[in-house]
Amino acid sequence: MEPSLAADHPLLQQVDDLLRKATDREGALTAVVQAVHESSASYDWTGIYLVEGDELVLHNFIGAPSPHTRIRIGEGICGAAAQEKQTVLVPDVSKDPRYLACSLETRSEIVVPIAKLGYVLGEIDIDSHTLDAFGEQDQRVLEEVARKLAALLG
């Protein structure tokens, strides 16, 4: 990431502060999900899945309950991001056959793996009710948030 593009983003400083002040992992994850969710009006569902065995397990989220609390790695957009170990940005979920419908309102999605030393520990998953809601700035900032979370989880 080019430092000038995202380093000054207020969310990153907020995440640093939250992680520094956190007294336990769950509290830190909950606070980070809240901060990420509130950082953009187009983030309608924000969650963190953690890897348990060969599955992603939903741990912390804000938004409507999801029927997908456990997703096999390789399945759906979330599973693809974990398997490929890279961010998956979907401007229109109706055009991506991997999409596991969580909500009829979801139009676009971004999934950012949380990885350390080549191992995926979890991921940040954000859905939006707006088509093409995520841009380069979102991706860069969320990838930096994921790096910060990797230090907590790893």
N, C-alpha and C positions, 0 to 999 in steps of 0.2 A: 504494500500500500504506500502511495506517496503521502508522506506526512502532512503536506499542506492541504490535501483534499479532505481529510477527516479528523486529523489530530485535534483540531480546535472545536470539534463538534461538542456542544454542551452535554450530550448524553454520555460521552466517554468520560468526562470529568465526574459526572454524577455516578457512573458505574464504579469508577475508582474509589470514590468516597464511600459508596455503599459496601463495597467489598472490604475496604479498610475497617469500617465500623462494625461489620457483621460479627456476631458472636457464634454463629453456627451455619453450617452449609445450607440447610433448608431455608433459614431466614434470609440468607444472602440471595439464594435463587428466587425466592418470592419477591424480594425487593427489586432485583434486577428485572424480572418479568414486568413488574409494575412500571418501572422507569422506562423500559423499552416500549411498552404498550402506550404510555402517555406521551411518548416523544413524537408521535405522528397521529393526526386525526384519521388517516387512512388505514391504521392498524386496527382491525376490528376483532381479531383473535390473535393472541400472542401466547406462545407456550414453549416450554422446554421439555424435551424428551431426553431421557438418559438411557444409555445402552445397558441392558441386562441380558447377558448371554447373546443370543442371536436376535434379540428384539429391542426395539425402542419402546420405552415405557413412559407414558405421560406423567410428569411429576408436578409441575407448576404451570398454571395457565390463567389467563383472564379472557373471558368471553363465554359464549354458550358452551355447555357441556358437549364434548366430542364422543361419538361412538367408537372412535379409534384411540383407545387408551393403550393398546399394545399393537405395534406394527413390526412385522418381520423385516429385517434388513434386506433390502432389495425389492421390497413391495411398496408400491405407491411412490409419490414424490419424496416423502420423508425417507423411506427406505432406500430410494435411489441416491439421495444426497449422502446418506451414511455409507452406502456401498462404494460410491464413486469418490468419496472423501472430498467433495467440492460443493460449493453453493449451487443450488438449483433455483432459478428464477423463472416463474411461469406467468407471463403476462395475461393469459386467458386460460383458466383451468378447463374450460369446456373443450378446448382443442388439444388437451394433453391426456392421452389414454391412461397414463399412470395415476391420474388424480383419483384419490379415494374420497368421495363426497362426504364432507362433514356437515355442510350447511348448503342449502339451496341458494343462499345469498352470496357465497364466496365466488369471486370473479378472478382473483389473482392470488399468487402465493410466492413466498420466498422461504427457502429452507437453508440454513447455514450450519454446517457441521461444527461441533466443538471438538477439536482434535489436539492431541499432544503426542509428539514423537511418532507421528504416523498412525496413531490409534484414535479412532473416533470414540469419544466418551459420551457424546450426546449431540443435541442440536437445538437451535433456535428455529421455531416454525411460526411464521406470521401469515395470516390470511387477511385479505381485504375484500370488501364488497364493491370495490372499484376496479374496473379493468385497467391493466397495465399500471398498477399503483406504485410499483417499486422501480427505482432507478439506480444509477451507478452510485450515488451518494448513500442511499439506503444500504446497498450491498457492502460498500467499503466500511461504513460505520458498524453494521451488524457483524461483519467479519472481525473487526477489532474487538467488539464486545465478546464474541466467541473466544478470541485469544485470551482475553482477561478471565473468562469463565474457565478455560482450560487450566489455568494456573490454580484455580480454586478446586477443580474436580480431579486434577491429575496428581 
